[in-house]
Amino acid sequence: MRRDLLGIKEDEILLSDFIGVKVYNLDQIKKRKEYLGEIVEVFETAAHNIYVVEGEEYETMIPDVDVFIKKIDLKNRVMETEIIDGMKEIKKKF
């Protein structure tokens, strides 16, 4: 939908703007970036949004809090995170 029809300014961000953003995890110990996948969904909760990231093998749910989200570059469609063990879950194969 066009932003002008909704009355949304160009500098305002919609949750749908995050769909398709590529997510990388910054591994401070190994000094490398790990590609996690793309944001496929954003859940709104009372406390914060949660980004659902799907990669080839894993699904990761990342809360939108400074502890985990380190950088968001919507212009280049990239997000950098620092997740903790247990946030990545193996996708179930049917």
ChimeraX attribute file (.defattr): number of C-alpha atoms within 10 A of each C-alpha:
attribute: neighborCount
match mode: 1-to-1
recipient: residues
	/A:1	5
	/A:2	7
	/A:3	11
	/A:4	9
	/A:5	7
	/A:6	8
	/A:7	8
	/A:8	12
	/A:9	9
	/A:10	8
	/A:11	6
	/A:12	8
	/A:13	11
	/A:14	10
	/A:15	12
	/A:16	11
	/A:17	13
	/A:18	21
	/A:19	17
	/A:20	16
	/A:21	20
	/A:22	23
	/A:23	25
	/A:24	20
	/A:25	20
	/A:26	18
	/A:27	14
	/A:28	9
	/A:29	6
	/A:30	8
	/A:31	8
	/A:32	11
	/A:33	15
	/A:34	14
	/A:35	13
	/A:36	21
	/A:37	21
	/A:38	24
	/A:39	25
	/A:40	17
	/A:41	17
	/A:42	20
	/A:43	12
	/A:44	13
	/A:45	9
	/A:46	5
	/A:47	9
	/A:48	11
	/A:49	15
	/A:50	17
	/A:51	22
	/A:52	18
	/A:53	23
	/A:54	22
	/A:55	18
	/A:56	10
	/A:57	13
	/A:58	15
	/A:59	21
	/A:60	22
	/A:61	18
	/A:62	21
	/A:63	20
	/A:64	17
	/A:65	12
	/A:66	10
	/A:67	11
	/A:68	16
	/A:69	17
	/A:70	15
	/A:71	14
	/A:72	16
	/A:73	12
	/A:74	13
	/A:75	7
	/A:76	9
	/A:77	15
	/A:78	17
	/A:79	19
	/A:80	20
	/A:81	22
	/A:82	17
	/A:83	20
	/A:84	12
	/A:85	6
	/A:86	7
	/A:87	12
	/A:88	18
	/A:89	13
	/A:90	12
	/A:91	13
	/A:92	8
	/A:93	5
	/A:94	3
